[in-house]
Amino acid sequence: MPEHLSVSRAISASPELVHMFPTPTWANDFQTLASDFGLDPDERAAAGQSADDFLAAGAFGWPNVFFNLEDAEAFRDRFASGRDEIVVIGIGLREGHAKQFLDDVAAGLHRLNVDAGFKGGGPAGVTELLERREFLAQGGTTLGYELLGMDVPPLTSWVVNALPLLVQDRLRISVNENGLIDSFQDAARAAEFISSPDVPSEPFSWTPWLIVEYP
């Protein structure tokens, strides 16, 4: 983030910007993510088993999405009790943007499974929840909107593409203390702008995701 857009803390749904955990034990980066999360070897085994159990029960989606708030909070209380830097967030899209996002993901999986000859590309947890049209859990604090894109998991943030400065310069839309855009209208306008083929960024549509923090 440019100096004049610096934030007091970074809240993001992109693992390219922040450490996210858990993930299933079969994931290639499981050990790295568990270490980054601050777990010792015994805790890693227990946390990994917990994630695997949630996945087997249909309560967790790859790579890092809990399907209900209570499970996410229980995991945090067990493995990160007293650590203020560990937060539980929910993310959500409005209906029209959800369809756009799901179309992007479907096209990305098609390229992997057909064009690139890759087999086994399946749904991510975030797409599973969008397809169910489930609402965000109540009881959280709205932090703002993050512009995110994805053709294949994980989610990518507009910050990774150095787009906040461009949006600030061209649209006069800035970020709040959490690095997010305050209003939906501004976020939607910024997402449309950076999705233009004239803007140098990754080749998918950017969508404005509401970010909610839970206590």
C-alpha positions in Angstrom: 0.0 0.0 0.0 1.4 3.4 -0.9 2.6 5.5 2.0 -0.3 8.0 1.8 -2.8 5.1 1.8 -1.2 3.4 4.7 -3.5 1.6 7.1 -3.5 0.9 10.8 -4.0 -2.9 10.2 -4.4 -5.0 7.2 -7.6 -7.0 6.8 -7.8 -9.2 3.7 -9.5 -12.3 2.4 -6.4 -13.0 0.2 -3.7 -15.4 1.6 -1.2 -13.6 -0.6 -1.5 -10.7 1.9 -2.2 -12.3 5.3 -1.6 -15.7 7.0 -4.7 -17.9 6.8 -5.3 -21.1 8.7 -6.4 -23.9 8.9 -6.2 -25.9 5.7 -6.4 -29.7 5.2 -3.3 -31.7 6.0 -3.1 -33.0 2.4 -2.5 -29.4 1.1 1.0 -28.9 -0.1 1.5 -25.8 2.1 0.0 -27.2 5.3 3.2 -27.4 7.3 4.2 -23.9 6.2 0.8 -22.4 7.0 0.7 -24.1 10.4 4.2 -22.8 11.2 3.3 -19.3 10.1 0.2 -19.5 12.4 2.6 -20.1 15.3 1.8 -23.8 16.1 4.3 -26.2 17.5 4.5 -29.7 15.9 1.9 -31.3 18.4 -0.5 -28.4 17.9 -0.1 -28.7 14.1 -1.1 -32.3 14.1 -4.2 -31.5 16.3 -5.1 -28.5 14.2 -4.7 -30.4 10.9 -6.8 -33.3 12.2 -9.5 -30.8 13.2 -9.5 -29.3 9.7 -9.7 -32.7 8.2 -12.6 -33.6 10.4 -14.5 -30.5 9.5 -13.9 -31.2 5.8 -15.1 -34.8 6.1 -18.2 -33.6 7.9 -19.0 -31.1 5.1 -18.4 -28.2 7.4 -15.2 -26.8 5.7 -14.2 -26.0 2.1 -10.8 -25.9 0.5 -8.5 -24.2 1.1 -9.5 -22.3 4.2 -13.3 -21.7 4.5 -15.5 -22.6 7.4 -19.1 -23.1 6.5 -20.5 -21.8 9.7 -19.3 -19.2 12.2 -19.5 -21.4 15.3 -16.9 -23.8 13.9 -14.5 -21.0 13.0 -14.8 -19.4 16.4 -14.3 -22.8 18.1 -11.1 -23.4 16.1 -9.7 -20.0 17.0 -10.6 -20.4 20.7 -8.8 -23.8 20.7 -5.7 -23.0 18.8 -5.3 -19.2 19.1 -6.8 -18.3 22.4 -5.7 -14.8 23.6 -4.0 -13.8 20.3 -5.6 -10.5 19.3 -3.9 -10.6 15.8 -6.0 -13.7 14.9 -9.4 -12.7 13.6 -12.4 -14.5 12.2 -13.9 -12.8 9.1 -16.8 -13.4 6.9 -17.0 -12.3 3.2 -20.0 -11.9 1.0 -21.1 -10.7 -2.4 -24.3 -9.2 -3.7 -26.3 -11.4 -6.1 -25.2 -9.8 -9.4 -21.6 -9.8 -8.5 -21.8 -13.4 -7.2 -23.0 -14.6 -10.6 -20.1 -12.8 -12.3 -17.6 -14.3 -9.8 -18.9 -17.8 -10.3 -18.7 -17.4 -14.1 -15.1 -16.4 -13.8 -14.3 -19.4 -11.6 -16.0 -21.8 -14.0 -14.0 -20.4 -16.9 -10.8 -20.8 -14.9 -11.5 -24.4 -14.0 -12.4 -25.1 -17.7 -9.0 -23.8 -18.7 -7.3 -26.0 -16.2 -9.3 -29.2 -16.8 -9.6 -28.9 -20.6 -7.2 -26.4 -22.1 -4.2 -27.2 -19.9 -5.0 -30.9 -19.5 -5.2 -30.7 -15.7 -7.5 -33.2 -14.0 -9.2 -32.9 -10.6 -9.9 -29.2 -10.4 -12.9 -28.9 -8.1 -14.9 -26.3 -6.3 -13.5 -24.1 -3.6 -15.2 -23.5 -0.3 -16.1 -19.9 -1.2 -17.8 -21.0 -4.5 -19.7 -23.7 -2.6 -21.2 -21.1 -0.3 -22.0 -18.7 -3.1 -23.8 -21.4 -5.0 -26.0 -22.1 -1.9 -26.9 -18.4 -1.8 -26.3 -18.4 2.0 -26.3 -15.1 3.9 -23.4 -13.9 6.1 -23.7 -14.8 9.8 -25.1 -12.0 11.9 -23.4 -10.4 14.9 -20.2 -9.1 13.2 -18.8 -5.7 12.6 -18.7 -4.4 9.0 -15.2 -3.3 8.0 -15.6 -2.3 4.4 -15.2 -3.8 0.9 -12.2 -5.5 -0.6 -11.9 -6.0 -4.3 -11.1 -9.6 -5.0 -10.8 -11.9 -8.0 -10.3 -15.6 -8.7 -10.3 -17.9 -11.6 -8.8 -20.7 -9.6 -8.2 -20.7 -5.8 -7.1 -18.8 -3.8 -8.7 -15.4 -3.8 -6.4 -12.5 -5.1 -6.7 -9.0 -3.7 -6.5 -5.8 -5.8 -3.7 -4.8 -3.4 -1.5 -7.5 -4.9 -1.9 -5.8 -8.3 -1.0 -2.4 -6.8 -4.4 -1.1 -7.8 -5.4 1.0 -4.7 -3.1 3.8 -5.8 -4.5 3.8 -9.3 -8.1 3.9 -8.0 -7.1 6.8 -5.7 -5.5 8.7 -8.5 -8.2 8.1 -11.2 -11.4 7.9 -9.2 -10.5 9.7 -5.9 -11.7 6.6 -4.0 -9.4 5.8 -1.0 -9.3 3.1 1.6 -10.2 3.2 5.3 -8.0 2.3 8.3 -8.5 -1.4 7.5 -7.3 -1.1 3.9 -10.9 -1.5 2.6 -13.4 0.8 0.8 -16.2 2.1 3.0 -19.2 2.2 0.7 -20.6 -0.4 -1.7 -21.2 2.2 -4.4 -17.5 3.3 -4.4 -16.3 -0.3 -4.2 -18.5 -1.3 -7.2 -17.3 1.7 -9.2 -13.7 0.8 -8.4 -14.2 -2.8 -9.3 -15.7 -2.0 -12.7 -12.9 0.4 -13.4 -10.1 -2.1 -12.6 -11.8 -4.9 -14.5 -11.5 -2.9 -17.7 -9.0 -4.4 -20.2 -7.3 -1.0 -20.3 -6.2 -1.4 -16.7 -3.1 -3.6 -16.2 -4.1 -6.3 -13.7 -4.8 -10.1 -13.7 -7.2 -11.2 -16.4 -10.5 -11.7 -14.5 -13.3 -9.5 -13.2 -12.8 -7.9 -9.9 -15.8 -7.9 -7.5 -16.5 -6.0 -4.3 -16.7 -8.3 -1.3 -18.1 -7.1 2.0 -15.7 -8.0 4.9 -17.2 -8.6 8.4 -15.2 -9.2 11.5 -16.7 -11.5 14.2 -15.8 -11.2 17.9 
